[in-house]
Amino acid sequence: MSRAPLWFEALREATDRGTALALRARRGLHALERQAPGPRFEGERLSWRLRDGVLEVELHGEPCNEIGRQSLRELERLAEVVRRGAGGARALLYYSTMQRGFCAGADLRELHEELGRWRARRVPRDALALGVGAFLRRIHAAFDTLDAAPMLTVAAVHGFCFGGGFELALTADLLVADRSARFCFPELRLGLVPGFGGIPRLEREVPGATVRDLLLTGRSLSAARAHDLGLVTQLVGRGKALSAARSLARQATRFDATTTAEAKRFCKPLPRRRLREERRRFVRRMRAPLVEAALRRFVTSQDVRPYLP
């Protein structure tokens, strides 16, 4: 069975009142759901396994773990694993095996292609907004589950940590970064605001002036500066982030799981109202014609680093 494009599929989710089974089939999740999600998985974009009480999640999608339709399916599967207890894991660890970095953000080329398909079908912009909203709800549901996981979560970061990748990293309780890491919200260059929950999550971690700097200038934040601000818990040499993050995660496995979950609920509440507001603003911006033009410039750019000014 062929899978419908993610954005067109999201529109059908938002408007179709069919059965839950039909919805799951349209999402392309039926093949994954034949097996109950478990603590070991080998996917196209993500893999994970339980190791010494830590669920280690490896990001390995070329070229730099961009988040598109397949990544979303596997993130939803991971979220289901977490909801079911993560196989008894006491900590959760994310890391990337891609040389360029942790994650360069949303798959903008895929998004550009989907918008082109919508334009060819003459889908009204209001209908497009419904589809985008449905897609964002899926992303937020997965990210919120990871954010609120009842265990310590640690992200080992190097290189690019931009846009949606930065938003994924911000679901973790602790960030360990090597000196190559850079953090950035490039969305304004596309006529958009962050949409995967980045601003409300970042507001928990750093002063408002830093949030405004990152959002409104599009400048990137170095690992050293992020450490000075308290966003990065531990700053290490190049290539050392994963080993340091593993040490932190293993330390968390020594404590009572119920106590850890209670402490985390108290010290890291989800900013639900702000997350909903961010989604609404992103959907509103997607109606603007300049977004498609900015995406076209991005996908045709010959710049080796089109994410940066």
KEVEX-10699 format. One record per residue (C-alpha): x, y, z; residue in three letters. Coordinates in steps of 0.2 Angstrom, whole numbers, plus 2048, in hexadecimal, padded with zeros to 3 digits. Example, Ala and Ser with C-alpha at 12.3 -4.5 7.8 and 13.67 -1.06 7.14 Angstrom:
<sites>
{site {83E 7EA 827} ALA}
{site {844 7FB 824} SER}
</sites>
This chain:
<sites>
{site {800 800 800} MET}
{site {807 811 7FB} SER}
{site {808 81E 808} ARG}
{site {800 82F 805} ALA}
{site {80B 83E 807} PRO}
{site {80C 844 819} LEU}
{site {805 855 817} TRP}
{site {7F6 84F 80C} PHE}
{site {7F4 841 818} GLU}
{site {7F3 84D 826} ALA}
{site {7E5 856 81D} LEU}
{site {7DB 846 81B} ARG}
{site {7DD 843 82E} GLU}
{site {7D7 854 832} ALA}
{site {7C7 852 827} THR}
{site {7C3 840 826} ASP}
{site {7B7 839 833} ARG}
{site {7BA 827 82F} GLY}
{site {7BF 819 83B} THR}
{site {7CE 819 845} ALA}
{site {7D5 80A 83B} LEU}
{site {7D3 813 82B} ALA}
{site {7DD 822 833} LEU}
{site {7EB 817 838} ARG}
{site {7EC 80F 827} ALA}
{site {7ED 820 81F} ARG}
{site {7FB 825 82A} ARG}
{site {805 816 825} GLY}
{site {806 810 837} LEU}
{site {7FD 7FF 834} HIS}
{site {80D 7F6 830} ALA}
{site {816 7FD 83F} LEU}
{site {807 7F8 84B} GLU}
{site {807 7E6 846} ARG}
{site {814 7E4 854} GLN}
{site {813 7EC 865} ALA}
{site {820 7F9 867} PRO}
{site {82F 7F3 870} GLY}
{site {83F 7F8 878} PRO}
{site {849 7F3 868} ARG}
{site {846 7FA 857} PHE}
{site {84F 7FC 847} GLU}
{site {847 80A 83C} GLY}
{site {84C 813 82C} GLU}
{site {84F 824 836} ARG}
{site {850 81E 848} LEU}
{site {855 80F 852} SER}
{site {855 80B 864} TRP}
{site {85A 7FE 871} ARG}
{site {85A 7FB 884} LEU}
{site {86B 7FC 88B} ARG}
{site {86F 7FB 89D} ASP}
{site {85E 802 8A2} GLY}
{site {860 810 895} VAL}
{site {855 811 885} LEU}
{site {862 818 878} GLU}
{site {85A 820 869} VAL}
{site {865 822 85A} GLU}
{site {861 82E 84C} LEU}
{site {869 828 83C} HIS}
{site {85F 830 82D} GLY}
{site {869 837 81F} GLU}
{site {86F 845 81D} PRO}
{site {86C 84C 82E} CYS}
{site {85C 844 836} ASN}
{site {850 850 82E} GLU}
{site {83E 84D 835} ILE}
{site {832 847 827} GLY}
{site {824 83B 826} ARG}
{site {82F 82B 82A} GLN}
{site {837 834 838} SER}
{site {826 839 83F} LEU}
{site {820 827 83E} ARG}
{site {82F 820 847} GLU}
{site {82E 82E 854} LEU}
{site {81C 829 857} GLU}
{site {821 817 85A} ARG}
{site {82E 81D 866} LEU}
{site {821 827 870} ALA}
{site {816 818 871} GLU}
{site {825 80E 878} VAL}
{site {827 81C 885} VAL}
{site {815 81C 889} ARG}
{site {816 809 88C} ARG}
{site {824 80A 898} GLY}
{site {833 809 88C} ALA}
{site {837 7F7 891} GLY}
{site {83B 7FC 8A3} GLY}
{site {848 809 89E} ALA}
{site {84D 815 8AB} ARG}
{site {854 822 89F} ALA}
{site {852 828 88D} LEU}
{site {861 82D 882} LEU}
{site {861 835 871} TYR}
{site {870 836 866} TYR}
{site {874 838 853} SER}
{site {881 82E 849} THR}
{site {880 83B 83B} MET}
{site {890 844 838} GLN}
{site {888 855 835} ARG}
{site {87F 855 846} GLY}
{site {870 851 851} PHE}
{site {862 856 845} CYS}
{site {861 864 838} ALA}
{site {84E 866 83B} GLY}
{site {83E 863 831} ALA}
{site {840 85B 820} ASP}
{site {83D 86B 816} LEU}
{site {840 863 805} ARG}
{site {832 856 809} GLU}
{site {827 865 80F} LEU}
{site {82A 86E 7FF} HIS}
{site {826 85F 7F4} GLU}
{site {816 85D 7FE} GLU}
{site {811 86F 7FC} LEU}
{site {814 86D 7E9} GLY}
{site {808 85E 7E9} ARG}
{site {7FB 868 7F2} TRP}
{site {7FC 876 7E6} ARG}
{site {7FA 86A 7D7} ALA}
{site {7EA 863 7DF} ARG}
{site {7E4 876 7E2} ARG}
{site {7E2 872 7F5} VAL}
{site {7DC 883 7FD} PRO}
{site {7E7 88B 809} ARG}
{site {7DB 889 817} ASP}
{site {7DA 876 814} ALA}
{site {7ED 876 814} LEU}
{site {7ED 87E 825} ALA}
{site {7E2 870 82B} LEU}
{site {7EE 863 825} GLY}
{site {7FD 86C 82D} VAL}
{site {7F4 86D 83D} GLY}
{site {7F1 85A 83D} ALA}
{site {803 857 839} PHE}
{site {809 862 847} LEU}
{site {7FD 85A 854} ARG}
{site {806 849 850} ARG}
{site {817 851 852} ILE}
{site {812 859 863} HIS}
{site {80A 849 869} ALA}
{site {81A 840 866} ALA}
{site {825 84E 86D} PHE}
{site {81A 851 87C} ASP}
{site {81B 83E 881} THR}
{site {82E 83F 880} LEU}
{site {82F 84F 889} ASP}
{site {824 848 897} ALA}
{site {82C 837 898} ALA}
{site {82D 831 8AA} PRO}
{site {840 82F 8AA} MET}
{site {84F 839 8A7} LEU}
{site {852 83D 894} THR}
{site {862 843 88E} VAL}
{site {867 849 87C} ALA}
{site {879 847 876} ALA}
{site {87B 855 869} VAL}
{site {889 85A 85C} HIS}
{site {889 864 84D} GLY}
{site {878 86B 846} PHE}
{site {86A 86B 852} CYS}
{site {85E 876 848} PHE}
{site {84B 87A 847} GLY}
{site {841 86A 84A} GLY}
{site {851 861 850} GLY}
{site {854 86E 85D} PHE}
{site {842 86C 862} GLU}
{site {844 859 864} LEU}
{site {854 85C 86E} ALA}
{site {84A 868 87A} LEU}
{site {83E 859 87E} THR}
{site {84D 852 888} ALA}
{site {850 856 89A} ASP}
{site {863 858 898} LEU}
{site {86E 85D 889} LEU}
{site {880 857 887} VAL}
{site {888 860 879} ALA}
{site {89A 85F 871} ASP}
{site {8A2 86F 86B} ARG}
{site {89C 86D 859} SER}
{site {88A 86F 85E} ALA}
{site {880 87E 858} ARG}
{site {86E 882 85C} PHE}
{site {862 88C 851} CYS}
{site {850 890 84C} PHE}
{site {851 894 83A} PRO}
{site {83E 895 837} GLU}
{site {83C 8A7 835} LEU}
{site {847 8A6 825} ARG}
{site {838 89B 81E} LEU}
{site {82B 8A7 823} GLY}
{site {826 89B 831} LEU}
{site {828 89A 844} VAL}
{site {82D 88A 84D} PRO}
{site {81F 87D 84D} GLY}
{site {825 86E 856} PHE}
{site {825 876 867} GLY}
{site {836 87E 868} GLY}
{site {832 88F 86F} ILE}
{site {827 889 87E} PRO}
{site {834 87C 882} ARG}
{site {843 888 880} LEU}
{site {83A 895 88B} GLU}
{site {83C 888 89A} ARG}
{site {84F 888 898} GLU}
{site {856 899 894} VAL}
{site {852 8AC 896} PRO}
{site {845 8B4 88B} GLY}
{site {852 8BF 883} ALA}
{site {85B 8AF 87C} THR}
{site {84B 8A8 876} VAL}
{site {848 8B8 86C} ARG}
{site {85A 8B9 866} ASP}
{site {859 8A7 85F} LEU}
{site {847 8A9 857} LEU}
{site {848 8BB 850} LEU}
{site {85A 8BB 84A} THR}
{site {85C 8A9 844} GLY}
{site {86D 8A9 84B} ARG}
{site {874 899 851} SER}
{site {87A 896 863} LEU}
{site {88B 88E 866} SER}
{site {88C 87F 872} ALA}
{site {897 889 87E} ALA}
{site {88B 898 87E} ARG}
{site {87C 88B 881} ALA}
{site {886 884 88F} HIS}
{site {889 895 897} ASP}
{site {876 898 896} LEU}
{site {872 888 89E} GLY}
{site {86A 880 88F} LEU}
{site {878 873 88D} VAL}
{site {87B 869 89D} THR}
{site {88C 863 899} GLN}
{site {898 869 88C} LEU}
{site {8A5 85D 886} VAL}
{site {8B2 85B 878} GLY}
{site {8AE 856 866} ARG}
{site {8A8 844 865} GLY}
{site {8A6 842 878} LYS}
{site {893 847 87A} ALA}
{site {88C 835 879} LEU}
{site {898 82E 886} SER}
{site {894 83C 892} ALA}
{site {881 83A 88F} ALA}
{site {882 828 892} ARG}
{site {88A 82B 8A3} SER}
{site {87C 837 8A8} LEU}
{site {86F 82B 8A2} ALA}
{site {876 81C 8AB} ARG}
{site {877 827 8BB} GLN}
{site {864 82A 8BA} ALA}
{site {861 817 8BA} THR}
{site {867 816 8CD} ARG}
{site {858 81F 8D3} PHE}
{site {846 819 8D7} ASP}
{site {83B 81B 8C7} ALA}
{site {82C 821 8D0} THR}
{site {835 82F 8D9} THR}
{site {83E 834 8C9} THR}
{site {82D 835 8C0} ALA}
{site {826 840 8CE} GLU}
{site {835 84B 8CE} ALA}
{site {835 84E 8BB} LYS}
{site {822 852 8BB} ARG}
{site {825 85F 8C8} PHE}
{site {835 867 8C0} CYS}
{site {830 866 8AE} LYS}
{site {81E 869 8AA} PRO}
{site {818 86A 898} LEU}
{site {814 87C 892} PRO}
{site {804 875 88A} ARG}
{site {7FB 886 887} ARG}
{site {80B 88E 87F} ARG}
{site {80D 87E 874} LEU}
{site {7FB 880 86E} ARG}
{site {7FE 892 86A} GLU}
{site {80E 88E 860} GLU}
{site {805 881 855} ARG}
{site {7F8 88E 851} ARG}
{site {804 89B 84C} ARG}
{site {80E 88E 841} PHE}
{site {7FE 889 838} VAL}
{site {7F9 89C 835} ARG}
{site {80A 89F 82D} ARG}
{site {808 890 822} MET}
{site {7FB 899 819} ARG}
{site {807 8A7 813} ALA}
{site {80D 8A6 801} PRO}
{site {81F 8AB 806} LEU}
{site {821 89A 80F} VAL}
{site {821 890 7FF} GLU}
{site {82C 89D 7F6} ALA}
{site {839 89B 805} ALA}
{site {838 888 804} LEU}
{site {83C 889 7F2} ARG}
{site {84B 894 7F5} ARG}
{site {851 888 802} PHE}
{site {850 878 7F8} VAL}
{site {858 880 7E9} THR}
{site {866 888 7F3} SER}
{site {878 883 7EE} GLN}
{site {87E 889 7FF} ASP}
{site {886 87A 809} VAL}
{site {87E 882 819} ARG}
{site {86D 889 813} PRO}
{site {867 888 825} TYR}
{site {872 897 82A} LEU}
{site {872 8A9 825} PRO}
</sites>
